[in-house]
Amino acid sequence: MAGGGSVNAPDGENRTPAAREAAAEPRRDTRGIVQAPSLMARVHFRRRPAAEPLRHWVEHYWLIDWDLEEPYVSQVVPHPCVNLVFERRGPAEIAVASGLVAGVATDLFTTKLADSGRVCGVQFRPGGFHTFLSPPRPLTALRGRQLTLREAFGDGGAPGGEAPGGETSAGREAAGSEAAGRGAVGAREVLARVRPQDVPARVLGPDAEDRRVAALDAFLLSLSPRTDPAAEQAMALADRIRTDRSVLRVERLAADEGVSVRTLQRLFATYVGVSPKWAILRYRVHEAMERATARPATDWAQLAGELGYSDQAHLVRDFTATVGVTPTAYARAVETPPRPETPAEA
């Protein structure tokens, strides 16, 4: 195993997977958001947990509202996971609500925020989206792509069969009751078939945040996700890569699991959408970004060793190729973020 020392697990990620799944509090880090303090000064950003039956597959919901005097370019170094995104760019009375599924993006994601707008997103756990995809297909087919809701989900979920977690219809009714408890959707509506083309307006329309969250719950529950042993293994391995900073090489991970490297690669291709090596490298860059944001005076040579790099130059190379600037330049920008003319109100 290359490198020495270890890096503490990210905020909210030092718990077991089961503990994180059961927790009602989403993680609080800004991992992956480029120049996070600058973005947070301009928009109203928050995370919300999914309904309990969905937390096995869903990392969290993420909600953003903005009302800007000047446009702002936001960038994200994507996680190895799929996002379901509903957005409305412009005033509610004239802007059209839309929805899409974003596969794992391997390049820096850049978007321009202007005027007013709203986004309601679902970040799935790495490996957690496959059960929602209809018809099923390898997640590599989604890599770097954006799908319409119909392309991703067909005509939506149908009632009947097993509920999330292998529960019966009684379990589904309980899930519907939880969504109703958010103040938006009754259990009967949760159970009904939800057409993908109707979902964006339903999610983005309500002024009350709880109603938006409940609409996300209702749609995902209508898709009747089911457990899959192979997907469970992929999710567990991806979670270990994210939280165990001693996982620095694919060969070691495969040996620990008692499988071949090729088997591990096929598993990730099908259920995560990227290779395990890509996931390891991406989380290294996320850690470096988070360190630079929290402590601009980071010792980069020391961090390179902790993250398993043979030297600082390799960390600088990966960071620059991914983020577009060197670690030291990134840290300097964090120390002196541009001041927005008018902070967003939400």
PyMOL commands that set and color helices and strands:
alter all, ss='L'
color gray80, all
select helices_A, chain A and resi 17-22+36-40+52-54+130-132+139-142+149-153+164-166+169-181+187-191+196-204+209-222+229-243+250-257+261-271+276-294+300-306+312-323+327-335
alter helices_A, ss='H'
color red, helices_A
select strands_A, chain A and resi 43-48+58-67+72-76+83-89+98-102+109-113+116-124+146-148
alter strands_A, ss='S'
color yellow, strands_A
deselect
rebuild
show_as cartoon
